[in-house]
Amino acid sequence: MQQDLFGQPTGLDTSDSLADWNAAMLGFLAHAAVTPKHLMAVLAAEPGFALGHAVKGLFYLLLGRRELTAVAESDLAAARTAISKQRAGVRDTLFVQALEAWLAGYPSRSVKCLERVLKAAPEDALAMKMSHAIRFVLGDRAGMRRSMERVMPAYARDHPAHGYLLGCHAFALEETGDYERAEIAGRQALWTAPDDAWGLHAVAHVHDMTGNARKGLDWLAGREGTWSHCNNFRYHVWWHKALMHLDLGEIDAVLDLYDRDIRCDRTDDYRDISNATSLLMRLELEGIDVAGRWNELAELSAARTEDGCLVFADLHYLLALTADNRETEIAALLRRMHRDAESGSDEIKVRMRSPGLSVAWGLEAFGDSRFAEAFVHLAKARSTLHLAGGSHAQRDIFERMTIDAGLRAGLLDQAEAMLDERRALRAGRDDAFAAARRDLISVGRSPSGAHSVLAR
């Protein structure tokens, strides 16, 4: 039986199929655009490859699109058929069970299946990265770190995935607040795997969370090759660069990046929509006119109101719809979220209930300039917001809107307390957003300043 480049049995028959399988796994680790091409080549040549079908189904679920659920179900059926026709190994079976669990609405059970794979073979980088990816969707930052640190002893420097493991560890360290170690690990990741865009972006996260925008731009400068090969993840790295320019007040650079790189391909992938909507809202909170840029995002989001695959996706669709005053679609999305939240107990629906609905009601109220109401709903969700998924940097748009809702409602003490909590999370430093809001609070507390704050 042929082994893959991580030393795991495959059941593949030909060397060409094995080469494509190895390329698909390395592509997954590097977020490479060519990954699907290699995976489809394997399955075309060897349709009885159960593991390949299971991984393909998991890839589709990671995309968070309702229409792809049926495709993932077909992959599950193909994987089960393949297993029934040949003696399947434990690894293949556990990957198939991981797909089955997520389709049933329990992605955390998928993680448990993958962790069982890693318990037997910690050097299995496919299981390592897949567990990391699903935990990210679940907002399980502590779990990401535990998983990486359990398997690290199995990755010698010559392990083909050593650099990618370091990149995942760097991101987990950053998300758990260990910024110094995260930056070191991310830099080491790129020394070992120069195409590790995830590790590079982990260091960008460190600079965001520690208020070092200029240092972050220096880090990204000249390293475009690390993410130019990527799938749509490359737009996310450009988004990070735009955030750094925004923190420095370089608005022309932000808008140029938005038009030239972040939205150069006007896709409706939820991750691309989240990049765009959160950046435009950051600009609007700073009083910047974004012209007609909301329209295309709202048009795309209007077609996704019935998705319900991921809370994170729904909230960013809603962000576009409220910003563009799409009342009919806002109502449709809110109805569907409420229906999902009340209709079942699987993990996605539980998270739709909390924090999903509170944030959604807060975004609707914010869009209608009902700032006191927006503040109540958004503040209620803060303690559980990580369950919506994503990173600290991505969820920060909701934190910013909560703070600004408080300011506009005249709730200066509450807004200041949130700024203090935000600063503690960010290594004790204020970024430009926070510094400007503290100035507004000082003005608002002056005898003649209240109107200035309320009028923002």
C-alpha beads as a LAMMPS data file, in Angstrom:
LAMMPS data file: protein, C-alpha beads

456 atoms
455 bonds

1 atom types
1 bond types

-500.0 500.0 xlo xhi
-500.0 500.0 ylo yhi
-500.0 500.0 zlo zhi

Masses

1 110.0

Atoms # bond

1 1 1 0.000 0.000 0.000
2 1 1 1.346 3.396 -0.987
3 1 1 2.027 5.949 1.713
4 1 1 1.534 9.685 1.323
5 1 1 4.270 12.219 1.986
6 1 1 3.268 12.317 5.665
7 1 1 3.801 8.554 5.986
8 1 1 0.098 7.665 6.075
9 1 1 -1.449 4.754 4.120
10 1 1 -3.611 5.805 1.167
11 1 1 -4.960 2.781 -0.700
12 1 1 -4.187 4.588 -3.970
13 1 1 -3.157 2.394 -6.878
14 1 1 -0.943 4.566 -9.074
15 1 1 2.018 6.837 -8.577
16 1 1 0.263 9.586 -10.566
17 1 1 -2.693 9.515 -8.180
18 1 1 -0.368 9.603 -5.193
19 1 1 1.460 12.610 -6.650
20 1 1 -1.827 14.457 -7.107
21 1 1 -2.952 13.503 -3.590
22 1 1 0.273 14.792 -2.083
23 1 1 -0.087 18.008 -4.096
24 1 1 -3.682 18.412 -2.911
25 1 1 -2.666 18.060 0.735
26 1 1 0.235 20.477 0.412
27 1 1 -2.083 22.849 -1.419
28 1 1 -4.582 22.675 1.434
29 1 1 -1.837 23.523 3.904
30 1 1 -0.726 26.489 1.775
31 1 1 -4.256 27.693 0.822
32 1 1 -3.203 27.193 -2.790
33 1 1 -5.590 27.892 -5.653
34 1 1 -4.556 24.664 -7.411
35 1 1 -5.744 22.389 -4.588
36 1 1 -9.136 21.439 -6.140
37 1 1 -7.482 20.600 -9.457
38 1 1 -5.262 17.980 -7.816
39 1 1 -8.040 16.558 -5.659
40 1 1 -10.394 16.188 -8.616
41 1 1 -7.630 14.482 -10.616
42 1 1 -7.249 11.884 -7.854
43 1 1 -10.971 11.186 -7.693
44 1 1 -11.292 11.010 -11.475
45 1 1 -8.520 8.439 -11.645
46 1 1 -9.564 6.504 -8.534
47 1 1 -13.269 7.045 -7.749
48 1 1 -13.088 4.434 -5.000
49 1 1 -10.810 6.637 -2.860
50 1 1 -12.992 7.075 0.226
51 1 1 -10.639 9.502 1.978
52 1 1 -10.588 11.786 -1.056
53 1 1 -14.383 11.949 -1.168
54 1 1 -14.548 12.704 2.555
55 1 1 -11.984 15.498 2.282
56 1 1 -13.780 16.971 -0.725
57 1 1 -17.026 17.033 1.249
58 1 1 -15.332 18.753 4.168
59 1 1 -13.815 21.312 1.796
60 1 1 -17.302 22.142 0.521
61 1 1 -18.686 22.548 4.027
62 1 1 -15.872 24.941 4.880
63 1 1 -17.167 27.177 2.082
64 1 1 -20.373 27.823 4.044
65 1 1 -22.804 27.772 1.109
66 1 1 -26.222 26.136 1.336
67 1 1 -26.189 24.803 -2.227
68 1 1 -22.949 22.943 -1.542
69 1 1 -24.470 20.927 1.287
70 1 1 -26.066 18.630 -1.285
71 1 1 -22.685 18.203 -2.967
72 1 1 -21.104 17.299 0.371
73 1 1 -23.898 14.777 0.962
74 1 1 -23.068 13.202 -2.402
75 1 1 -19.440 13.015 -1.353
76 1 1 -20.487 11.282 1.854
77 1 1 -22.514 8.747 -0.140
78 1 1 -19.546 8.128 -2.459
79 1 1 -17.214 7.692 0.520
80 1 1 -19.559 5.218 2.177
81 1 1 -19.866 3.238 -1.046
82 1 1 -16.100 3.141 -1.412
83 1 1 -15.689 1.905 2.151
84 1 1 -18.306 -0.811 1.657
85 1 1 -16.419 -2.175 -1.361
86 1 1 -13.001 -2.419 0.212
87 1 1 -11.399 -2.844 3.571
88 1 1 -11.089 0.691 4.897
89 1 1 -8.513 1.797 7.412
90 1 1 -9.335 3.587 10.648
91 1 1 -8.077 6.884 9.228
92 1 1 -10.427 6.762 6.230
93 1 1 -13.352 5.802 8.420
94 1 1 -12.752 8.649 10.860
95 1 1 -12.566 11.225 8.075
96 1 1 -15.851 9.914 6.693
97 1 1 -17.370 10.132 10.171
98 1 1 -16.100 13.702 10.455
99 1 1 -17.985 14.623 7.281
100 1 1 -21.066 12.796 8.514
101 1 1 -21.004 14.646 11.851
102 1 1 -20.792 18.092 10.261
103 1 1 -23.615 17.301 7.840
104 1 1 -25.678 16.325 10.874
105 1 1 -25.049 19.795 12.317
106 1 1 -22.264 18.978 14.764
107 1 1 -18.890 20.214 13.477
108 1 1 -17.374 19.871 16.950
109 1 1 -17.906 16.115 16.607
110 1 1 -16.021 16.320 13.331
111 1 1 -13.121 17.787 15.273
112 1 1 -13.269 14.887 17.735
113 1 1 -13.015 12.422 14.857
114 1 1 -9.982 14.232 13.484
115 1 1 -8.370 14.391 16.904
116 1 1 -8.748 10.603 17.106
117 1 1 -6.799 10.419 13.847
118 1 1 -4.126 12.632 15.385
119 1 1 -3.971 10.601 18.573
120 1 1 -2.954 7.587 16.501
121 1 1 -0.808 9.539 14.028
122 1 1 0.070 13.051 15.243
123 1 1 2.259 13.545 12.165
124 1 1 -0.826 13.367 9.918
125 1 1 -0.772 16.972 8.688
126 1 1 -4.016 16.608 6.744
127 1 1 -5.922 15.863 9.949
128 1 1 -3.971 18.566 11.774
129 1 1 -4.926 21.300 9.294
130 1 1 -8.529 20.115 8.948
131 1 1 -9.013 20.135 12.722
132 1 1 -7.497 23.633 12.833
133 1 1 -9.780 24.855 10.034
134 1 1 -12.981 23.568 11.622
135 1 1 -12.015 24.889 15.054
136 1 1 -11.503 28.289 13.411
137 1 1 -15.048 28.167 12.024
138 1 1 -16.251 27.303 15.536
139 1 1 -14.263 30.120 17.159
140 1 1 -12.439 27.557 19.314
141 1 1 -9.198 29.466 19.842
142 1 1 -8.097 27.499 22.923
143 1 1 -8.807 24.219 21.139
144 1 1 -6.710 25.287 18.163
145 1 1 -3.773 25.880 20.444
146 1 1 -4.195 22.639 22.398
147 1 1 -4.379 20.632 19.202
148 1 1 -1.221 22.167 17.744
149 1 1 0.752 21.749 20.940
150 1 1 -0.266 18.119 21.341
151 1 1 1.096 17.140 17.939
152 1 1 4.172 19.377 17.733
153 1 1 6.626 16.807 19.134
154 1 1 5.881 14.576 16.119
155 1 1 7.045 17.198 13.599
156 1 1 10.793 17.105 13.143
157 1 1 12.397 19.864 11.105
158 1 1 12.430 17.619 8.021
159 1 1 8.722 16.810 8.249
160 1 1 7.128 18.121 5.001
161 1 1 4.505 20.031 6.985
162 1 1 6.752 21.396 9.728
163 1 1 6.480 25.004 8.513
164 1 1 2.716 24.813 8.090
165 1 1 2.328 23.435 11.584
166 1 1 4.305 26.407 12.897
167 1 1 2.001 28.734 10.960
168 1 1 -1.085 27.160 12.536
169 1 1 0.542 27.339 15.952
170 1 1 1.398 31.008 15.370
171 1 1 -2.224 31.805 14.638
172 1 1 -3.441 29.874 17.673
173 1 1 -0.915 31.686 19.866
174 1 1 -2.074 35.051 18.535
175 1 1 -5.746 34.261 19.065
176 1 1 -5.013 33.247 22.666
177 1 1 -3.089 36.467 23.330
178 1 1 0.482 35.153 23.299
179 1 1 1.655 37.765 20.815
180 1 1 5.410 37.560 21.250
181 1 1 5.547 33.797 20.751
182 1 1 3.063 34.077 17.888
183 1 1 5.295 36.449 15.954
184 1 1 8.318 34.219 16.478
185 1 1 6.430 31.106 15.365
186 1 1 5.002 32.858 12.306
187 1 1 8.417 34.052 11.183
188 1 1 9.831 30.557 11.686
189 1 1 6.960 29.145 9.631
190 1 1 7.964 31.226 6.613
191 1 1 11.608 30.260 6.933
192 1 1 10.567 26.613 6.639
193 1 1 7.622 26.981 4.230
194 1 1 7.960 30.179 2.151
195 1 1 4.446 29.745 0.723
196 1 1 2.775 29.521 4.141
197 1 1 0.292 32.373 3.783
198 1 1 -1.440 31.333 7.020
199 1 1 1.735 31.821 9.029
200 1 1 2.454 35.138 7.327
201 1 1 -1.072 36.308 8.097
202 1 1 -0.706 35.192 11.735
203 1 1 2.117 37.717 12.109
204 1 1 -0.097 40.361 10.461
205 1 1 -2.693 39.581 13.142
206 1 1 -0.071 40.156 15.826
207 1 1 0.692 43.613 14.460
208 1 1 -3.028 44.409 14.305
209 1 1 -3.648 43.317 17.879
210 1 1 -0.622 45.171 19.241
211 1 1 -1.264 48.439 17.397
212 1 1 1.843 48.238 15.182
213 1 1 0.400 49.117 11.794
214 1 1 3.644 50.493 10.370
215 1 1 5.546 47.406 11.478
216 1 1 2.806 45.286 9.941
217 1 1 3.168 47.013 6.589
218 1 1 6.919 46.481 6.754
219 1 1 6.275 42.784 7.441
220 1 1 4.056 42.363 4.377
221 1 1 6.203 44.494 2.040
222 1 1 8.059 42.370 -0.492
223 1 1 6.375 39.151 0.636
224 1 1 3.507 39.218 -1.882
225 1 1 4.731 35.923 -3.321
226 1 1 3.749 34.223 -0.086
227 1 1 0.062 34.816 -0.806
228 1 1 -0.152 35.436 -4.572
229 1 1 -0.540 31.679 -5.188
230 1 1 -3.512 31.439 -2.841
231 1 1 -7.180 30.871 -3.444
232 1 1 -9.456 33.664 -2.218
233 1 1 -7.396 33.765 0.965
234 1 1 -5.150 36.208 -0.897
235 1 1 -7.936 38.806 -0.689
236 1 1 -7.904 38.411 3.073
237 1 1 -4.198 39.186 3.291
238 1 1 -4.777 42.339 1.224
239 1 1 -7.574 43.146 3.691
240 1 1 -5.055 43.008 6.528
241 1 1 -2.844 45.424 4.665
242 1 1 -5.810 47.769 4.196
243 1 1 -6.522 47.660 7.940
244 1 1 -2.984 48.796 8.622
245 1 1 -3.301 51.727 6.242
246 1 1 -6.620 52.629 7.852
247 1 1 -5.052 52.693 11.303
248 1 1 -2.463 55.120 9.940
249 1 1 -5.143 57.316 8.380
250 1 1 -4.014 56.543 4.825
251 1 1 -7.489 56.425 3.334
252 1 1 -6.504 56.659 -0.335
253 1 1 -4.368 53.553 0.092
254 1 1 -7.276 51.723 1.753
255 1 1 -9.697 52.508 -1.063
256 1 1 -7.104 51.612 -3.680
257 1 1 -6.536 48.211 -2.058
258 1 1 -10.279 47.675 -1.815
259 1 1 -10.884 48.321 -5.507
260 1 1 -7.681 46.839 -6.921
261 1 1 -7.157 43.753 -4.758
262 1 1 -9.816 43.016 -2.136
263 1 1 -12.773 43.291 -4.565
264 1 1 -10.975 42.837 -7.867
265 1 1 -12.992 39.639 -8.383
266 1 1 -16.497 40.384 -7.217
267 1 1 -17.221 36.966 -5.763
268 1 1 -20.002 36.097 -3.344
269 1 1 -17.845 33.828 -1.180
270 1 1 -18.778 34.706 2.390
271 1 1 -15.140 35.229 3.345
272 1 1 -14.742 37.786 0.571
273 1 1 -18.010 39.457 1.559
274 1 1 -16.811 39.624 5.172
275 1 1 -13.539 41.269 4.120
276 1 1 -15.362 43.878 2.093
277 1 1 -18.284 44.658 4.391
278 1 1 -16.187 44.939 7.513
279 1 1 -13.698 47.238 5.776
280 1 1 -16.379 49.515 4.352
281 1 1 -18.079 49.756 7.730
282 1 1 -14.776 50.640 9.399
283 1 1 -14.401 53.435 6.864
284 1 1 -17.932 54.683 7.445
285 1 1 -17.421 54.714 11.196
286 1 1 -14.530 57.085 10.537
287 1 1 -16.782 59.344 8.484
288 1 1 -15.375 58.285 5.100
289 1 1 -17.691 58.317 2.093
290 1 1 -17.374 54.923 0.380
291 1 1 -19.484 56.084 -2.574
292 1 1 -21.510 53.292 -4.208
293 1 1 -19.409 50.383 -3.021
294 1 1 -22.139 48.946 -0.795
295 1 1 -24.456 48.256 -3.702
296 1 1 -22.673 45.270 -5.229
297 1 1 -22.168 43.691 -1.802
298 1 1 -25.845 44.139 -0.985
299 1 1 -26.859 42.637 -4.335
300 1 1 -24.774 39.535 -3.650
301 1 1 -25.884 39.304 -0.023
302 1 1 -29.537 39.581 -1.007
303 1 1 -29.173 36.228 -2.760
304 1 1 -27.773 34.552 0.375
305 1 1 -30.523 35.304 2.899
306 1 1 -31.597 31.635 3.077
307 1 1 -28.111 30.152 3.592
308 1 1 -27.896 29.626 7.337
309 1 1 -24.715 27.566 7.122
310 1 1 -22.578 29.801 9.321
311 1 1 -23.534 32.577 11.741
312 1 1 -20.414 34.513 10.741
313 1 1 -21.530 34.548 7.104
314 1 1 -25.094 35.594 7.880
315 1 1 -23.949 38.526 10.005
316 1 1 -21.774 39.906 7.223
317 1 1 -24.551 39.504 4.669
318 1 1 -26.730 41.473 7.069
319 1 1 -24.028 44.115 7.432
320 1 1 -24.175 44.731 3.672
321 1 1 -27.965 44.746 3.568
322 1 1 -28.366 47.199 6.444
323 1 1 -25.697 49.516 5.054
324 1 1 -27.542 49.623 1.720
325 1 1 -31.025 49.893 3.306
326 1 1 -32.368 46.690 1.744
327 1 1 -35.436 46.458 3.977
328 1 1 -37.085 43.477 2.258
329 1 1 -33.945 41.349 2.325
330 1 1 -33.092 42.430 5.887
331 1 1 -36.498 41.210 7.011
332 1 1 -36.076 37.948 5.105
333 1 1 -32.672 37.244 6.615
334 1 1 -33.836 38.066 10.138
335 1 1 -36.883 35.801 9.736
336 1 1 -34.742 32.942 8.558
337 1 1 -32.212 33.394 11.369
338 1 1 -35.040 33.446 13.918
339 1 1 -36.603 30.356 12.348
340 1 1 -33.298 28.503 12.442
341 1 1 -32.630 29.557 16.020
342 1 1 -35.974 28.178 17.163
343 1 1 -36.134 25.040 15.036
344 1 1 -33.478 22.749 16.386
345 1 1 -30.658 21.965 18.764
346 1 1 -27.735 21.286 16.438
347 1 1 -24.637 23.430 16.929
348 1 1 -25.209 25.840 14.076
349 1 1 -28.762 26.594 15.200
350 1 1 -27.715 27.003 18.828
351 1 1 -25.122 29.552 17.726
352 1 1 -27.703 31.205 15.509
353 1 1 -29.715 31.743 18.676
354 1 1 -26.754 33.064 20.658
355 1 1 -24.845 35.121 19.704
356 1 1 -26.419 35.289 16.235
357 1 1 -29.792 36.864 16.859
358 1 1 -28.549 39.469 19.311
359 1 1 -25.912 40.687 16.881
360 1 1 -28.386 40.628 14.005
361 1 1 -30.922 42.740 15.902
362 1 1 -28.109 45.091 16.881
363 1 1 -26.996 45.515 13.273
364 1 1 -30.553 46.191 12.152
365 1 1 -31.021 48.812 14.872
366 1 1 -27.648 50.416 14.072
367 1 1 -28.633 50.690 10.413
368 1 1 -31.846 52.442 11.469
369 1 1 -29.923 54.847 13.764
370 1 1 -31.598 53.355 16.840
371 1 1 -28.304 53.461 18.685
372 1 1 -29.432 52.788 22.254
373 1 1 -31.244 49.668 21.081
374 1 1 -28.292 48.654 18.930
375 1 1 -25.984 49.009 21.908
376 1 1 -28.150 46.784 24.107
377 1 1 -28.284 43.963 21.559
378 1 1 -24.637 44.140 20.485
379 1 1 -23.347 44.425 24.047
380 1 1 -25.403 41.396 25.078
381 1 1 -23.589 39.262 22.511
382 1 1 -20.041 40.314 23.350
383 1 1 -19.223 37.475 25.748
384 1 1 -20.282 34.776 23.275
385 1 1 -19.396 36.476 20.002
386 1 1 -16.406 34.185 19.424
387 1 1 -18.903 31.348 18.902
388 1 1 -19.852 32.988 15.607
389 1 1 -16.371 32.039 14.364
390 1 1 -13.608 34.059 12.781
391 1 1 -10.712 35.864 14.423
392 1 1 -10.380 38.728 16.888
393 1 1 -9.555 41.045 13.983
394 1 1 -12.594 39.960 11.994
395 1 1 -15.018 40.224 14.906
396 1 1 -13.630 43.625 15.850
397 1 1 -16.028 45.317 13.441
398 1 1 -18.889 44.326 15.752
399 1 1 -16.932 45.609 18.753
400 1 1 -16.367 48.923 16.994
401 1 1 -20.043 49.227 16.145
402 1 1 -21.009 48.439 19.746
403 1 1 -18.719 51.152 21.063
404 1 1 -19.919 53.669 18.499
405 1 1 -23.558 52.804 19.232
406 1 1 -22.864 53.519 22.890
407 1 1 -21.246 56.847 22.072
408 1 1 -24.090 57.907 19.804
409 1 1 -26.609 56.913 22.470
410 1 1 -24.761 58.995 25.047
411 1 1 -23.642 55.948 27.036
412 1 1 -20.157 57.302 27.581
413 1 1 -19.232 55.296 30.684
414 1 1 -20.248 52.011 29.058
415 1 1 -18.392 52.827 25.854
416 1 1 -15.271 53.769 27.823
417 1 1 -15.416 50.496 29.767
418 1 1 -15.512 48.592 26.484
419 1 1 -12.561 50.562 25.180
420 1 1 -10.652 49.592 28.328
421 1 1 -11.496 45.911 27.804
422 1 1 -10.515 46.156 24.154
423 1 1 -7.187 47.739 25.112
424 1 1 -6.463 44.934 27.593
425 1 1 -7.025 42.379 24.822
426 1 1 -4.637 44.309 22.585
427 1 1 -1.511 44.125 24.719
428 1 1 -2.492 47.263 26.620
429 1 1 -2.415 49.525 23.572
430 1 1 -5.013 51.706 21.877
431 1 1 -5.162 51.830 18.110
432 1 1 -6.295 54.893 16.176
433 1 1 -9.958 53.867 16.448
434 1 1 -9.811 53.691 20.241
435 1 1 -7.770 56.878 20.628
436 1 1 -10.298 58.831 18.582
437 1 1 -13.195 57.478 20.663
438 1 1 -11.470 58.385 23.916
439 1 1 -11.119 61.917 22.581
440 1 1 -14.845 61.963 21.824
441 1 1 -15.649 60.782 25.333
442 1 1 -13.524 63.580 26.791
443 1 1 -15.347 66.096 24.634
444 1 1 -18.711 64.608 25.521
445 1 1 -18.026 64.972 29.227
446 1 1 -17.256 68.651 28.902
447 1 1 -20.114 71.042 29.760
448 1 1 -20.780 71.901 26.118
449 1 1 -19.621 68.682 24.483
450 1 1 -22.510 66.227 24.725
451 1 1 -24.106 67.377 21.480
452 1 1 -20.854 66.844 19.588
453 1 1 -20.737 63.172 20.541
454 1 1 -24.411 62.509 19.957
455 1 1 -24.258 64.101 16.526
456 1 1 -21.575 61.768 15.117

Bonds

1 1 1 2
2 1 2 3
3 1 3 4
4 1 4 5
5 1 5 6
6 1 6 7
7 1 7 8
8 1 8 9
9 1 9 10
10 1 10 11
11 1 11 12
12 1 12 13
13 1 13 14
14 1 14 15
15 1 15 16
16 1 16 17
17 1 17 18
18 1 18 19
19 1 19 20
20 1 20 21
21 1 21 22
22 1 22 23
23 1 23 24
24 1 24 25
25 1 25 26
26 1 26 27
27 1 27 28
28 1 28 29
29 1 29 30
30 1 30 31
31 1 31 32
32 1 32 33
33 1 33 34
34 1 34 35
35 1 35 36
36 1 36 37
37 1 37 38
38 1 38 39
39 1 39 40
40 1 40 41
41 1 41 42
42 1 42 43
43 1 43 44
44 1 44 45
45 1 45 46
46 1 46 47
47 1 47 48
48 1 48 49
49 1 49 50
50 1 50 51
51 1 51 52
52 1 52 53
53 1 53 54
54 1 54 55
55 1 55 56
56 1 56 57
57 1 57 58
58 1 58 59
59 1 59 60
60 1 60 61
61 1 61 62
62 1 62 63
63 1 63 64
64 1 64 65
65 1 65 66
66 1 66 67
67 1 67 68
68 1 68 69
69 1 69 70
70 1 70 71
71 1 71 72
72 1 72 73
73 1 73 74
74 1 74 75
75 1 75 76
76 1 76 77
77 1 77 78
78 1 78 79
79 1 79 80
80 1 80 81
81 1 81 82
82 1 82 83
83 1 83 84
84 1 84 85
85 1 85 86
86 1 86 87
87 1 87 88
88 1 88 89
89 1 89 90
90 1 90 91
91 1 91 92
92 1 92 93
93 1 93 94
94 1 94 95
95 1 95 96
96 1 96 97
97 1 97 98
98 1 98 99
99 1 99 100
100 1 100 101
101 1 101 102
102 1 102 103
103 1 103 104
104 1 104 105
105 1 105 106
106 1 106 107
107 1 107 108
108 1 108 109
109 1 109 110
110 1 110 111
111 1 111 112
112 1 112 113
113 1 113 114
114 1 114 115
115 1 115 116
116 1 116 117
117 1 117 118
118 1 118 119
119 1 119 120
120 1 120 121
121 1 121 122
122 1 122 123
123 1 123 124
124 1 124 125
125 1 125 126
126 1 126 127
127 1 127 128
128 1 128 129
129 1 129 130
130 1 130 131
131 1 131 132
132 1 132 133
133 1 133 134
134 1 134 135
135 1 135 136
136 1 136 137
137 1 137 138
138 1 138 139
139 1 139 140
140 1 140 141
141 1 141 142
142 1 142 143
143 1 143 144
144 1 144 145
145 1 145 146
146 1 146 147
147 1 147 148
148 1 148 149
149 1 149 150
150 1 150 151
151 1 151 152
152 1 152 153
153 1 153 154
154 1 154 155
155 1 155 156
156 1 156 157
157 1 157 158
158 1 158 159
159 1 159 160
160 1 160 161
161 1 161 162
162 1 162 163
163 1 163 164
164 1 164 165
165 1 165 166
166 1 166 167
167 1 167 168
168 1 168 169
169 1 169 170
170 1 170 171
171 1 171 172
172 1 172 173
173 1 173 174
174 1 174 175
175 1 175 176
176 1 176 177
177 1 177 178
178 1 178 179
179 1 179 180
180 1 180 181
181 1 181 182
182 1 182 183
183 1 183 184
184 1 184 185
185 1 185 186
186 1 186 187
187 1 187 188
188 1 188 189
189 1 189 190
190 1 190 191
191 1 191 192
192 1 192 193
193 1 193 194
194 1 194 195
195 1 195 196
196 1 196 197
197 1 197 198
198 1 198 199
199 1 199 200
200 1 200 201
201 1 201 202
202 1 202 203
203 1 203 204
204 1 204 205
205 1 205 206
206 1 206 207
207 1 207 208
208 1 208 209
209 1 209 210
210 1 210 211
211 1 211 212
212 1 212 213
213 1 213 214
214 1 214 215
215 1 215 216
216 1 216 217
217 1 217 218
218 1 218 219
219 1 219 220
220 1 220 221
221 1 221 222
222 1 222 223
223 1 223 224
224 1 224 225
225 1 225 226
226 1 226 227
227 1 227 228
228 1 228 229
229 1 229 230
230 1 230 231
231 1 231 232
232 1 232 233
233 1 233 234
234 1 234 235
235 1 235 236
236 1 236 237
237 1 237 238
238 1 238 239
239 1 239 240
240 1 240 241
241 1 241 242
242 1 242 243
243 1 243 244
244 1 244 245
245 1 245 246
246 1 246 247
247 1 247 248
248 1 248 249
249 1 249 250
250 1 250 251
251 1 251 252
252 1 252 253
253 1 253 254
254 1 254 255
255 1 255 256
256 1 256 257
257 1 257 258
258 1 258 259
259 1 259 260
260 1 260 261
261 1 261 262
262 1 262 263
263 1 263 264
264 1 264 265
265 1 265 266
266 1 266 267
267 1 267 268
268 1 268 269
269 1 269 270
270 1 270 271
271 1 271 272
272 1 272 273
273 1 273 274
274 1 274 275
275 1 275 276
276 1 276 277
277 1 277 278
278 1 278 279
279 1 279 280
280 1 280 281
281 1 281 282
282 1 282 283
283 1 283 284
284 1 284 285
285 1 285 286
286 1 286 287
287 1 287 288
288 1 288 289
289 1 289 290
290 1 290 291
291 1 291 292
292 1 292 293
293 1 293 294
294 1 294 295
295 1 295 296
296 1 296 297
297 1 297 298
298 1 298 299
299 1 299 300
300 1 300 301
301 1 301 302
302 1 302 303
303 1 303 304
304 1 304 305
305 1 305 306
306 1 306 307
307 1 307 308
308 1 308 309
309 1 309 310
310 1 310 311
311 1 311 312
312 1 312 313
313 1 313 314
314 1 314 315
315 1 315 316
316 1 316 317
317 1 317 318
318 1 318 319
319 1 319 320
320 1 320 321
321 1 321 322
322 1 322 323
323 1 323 324
324 1 324 325
325 1 325 326
326 1 326 327
327 1 327 328
328 1 328 329
329 1 329 330
330 1 330 331
331 1 331 332
332 1 332 333
333 1 333 334
334 1 334 335
335 1 335 336
336 1 336 337
337 1 337 338
338 1 338 339
339 1 339 340
340 1 340 341
341 1 341 342
342 1 342 343
343 1 343 344
344 1 344 345
345 1 345 346
346 1 346 347
347 1 347 348
348 1 348 349
349 1 349 350
350 1 350 351
351 1 351 352
352 1 352 353
353 1 353 354
354 1 354 355
355 1 355 356
356 1 356 357
357 1 357 358
358 1 358 359
359 1 359 360
360 1 360 361
361 1 361 362
362 1 362 363
363 1 363 364
364 1 364 365
365 1 365 366
366 1 366 367
367 1 367 368
368 1 368 369
369 1 369 370
370 1 370 371
371 1 371 372
372 1 372 373
373 1 373 374
374 1 374 375
375 1 375 376
376 1 376 377
377 1 377 378
378 1 378 379
379 1 379 380
380 1 380 381
381 1 381 382
382 1 382 383
383 1 383 384
384 1 384 385
385 1 385 386
386 1 386 387
387 1 387 388
388 1 388 389
389 1 389 390
390 1 390 391
391 1 391 392
392 1 392 393
393 1 393 394
394 1 394 395
395 1 395 396
396 1 396 397
397 1 397 398
398 1 398 399
399 1 399 400
400 1 400 401
401 1 401 402
402 1 402 403
403 1 403 404
404 1 404 405
405 1 405 406
406 1 406 407
407 1 407 408
408 1 408 409
409 1 409 410
410 1 410 411
411 1 411 412
412 1 412 413
413 1 413 414
414 1 414 415
415 1 415 416
416 1 416 417
417 1 417 418
418 1 418 419
419 1 419 420
420 1 420 421
421 1 421 422
422 1 422 423
423 1 423 424
424 1 424 425
425 1 425 426
426 1 426 427
427 1 427 428
428 1 428 429
429 1 429 430
430 1 430 431
431 1 431 432
432 1 432 433
433 1 433 434
434 1 434 435
435 1 435 436
436 1 436 437
437 1 437 438
438 1 438 439
439 1 439 440
440 1 440 441
441 1 441 442
442 1 442 443
443 1 443 444
444 1 444 445
445 1 445 446
446 1 446 447
447 1 447 448
448 1 448 449
449 1 449 450
450 1 450 451
451 1 451 452
452 1 452 453
453 1 453 454
454 1 454 455
455 1 455 456
